[in-house]
Amino acid sequence: MNAESFLQQRLICVAVIDHADDAVPLAEALLAGGLKCIEVTFRTAGAAESIARIRKNVPQIVVGAGTLLTPENVKQAVDAGAQFGVSPGLSEAVSKASHENKFPLFPGVITPTEIMHALELGWKHLKFFPAETFGGVNALKALIGPFGHTGVKFIPTGGITAATLPNYLALPQVAAVGGSWMAERKLVAEKSWDKITAVTAEAMKVIAQSSKA
């Protein structure tokens, strides 16, 4: 599966799932709102089990593994059935493990040096993180100048909200936006599935409007 195919919706829900029992209802809530892509972060003990359950029970959703910090995390993600991986930074060890497993990886970058290194390691879809803290859309525009011709695509994540989403989508070099606002940890813990569906549907409307602009 190539990255372009599952990033076509231009939105990835970044979710922290504390209990694997919440994984399938969350995925179903996102799907009901029109979104077919979720990144389950490896910040909780139930992450791998959550990924496995979503793959088995909600096959319409593409599920990735986030917060991959070590080669061991990559192996856990692959074993759980994750279809792509995301790392907050750029690690040669994580990159090597991903290549060895033919596992699509979006390594995190924030500086020109990191972008050059990521390209050298063979990655074209890069997570720009933490986006808002490091200058947001204006910073991305500045980076696109020297790198736009390389075919690099960015997935800005970190501090982005429904209000700032259109500004990122307006940049053609933004493949997709990673956001946690549609499935905040509190909403998942409270099992507020209808609310998650509603917020997701609103985000999908914003994306539909942006694509017409």
HULINPE-V50672 format. One line per field, one symbol per residue. ss: DSSP state (2 for helix, 1 for strand, 0 for the rest). A space follows every 50 residues. Layout:
ss=???
This chain:
ss=00222200001111100000222222222222000011111000002222 22222220000111110000222222222200011100000222222222 00001101100222222222000011110000000222222222222222 00111110000222222220000111111022202222200022222222 2222222222220
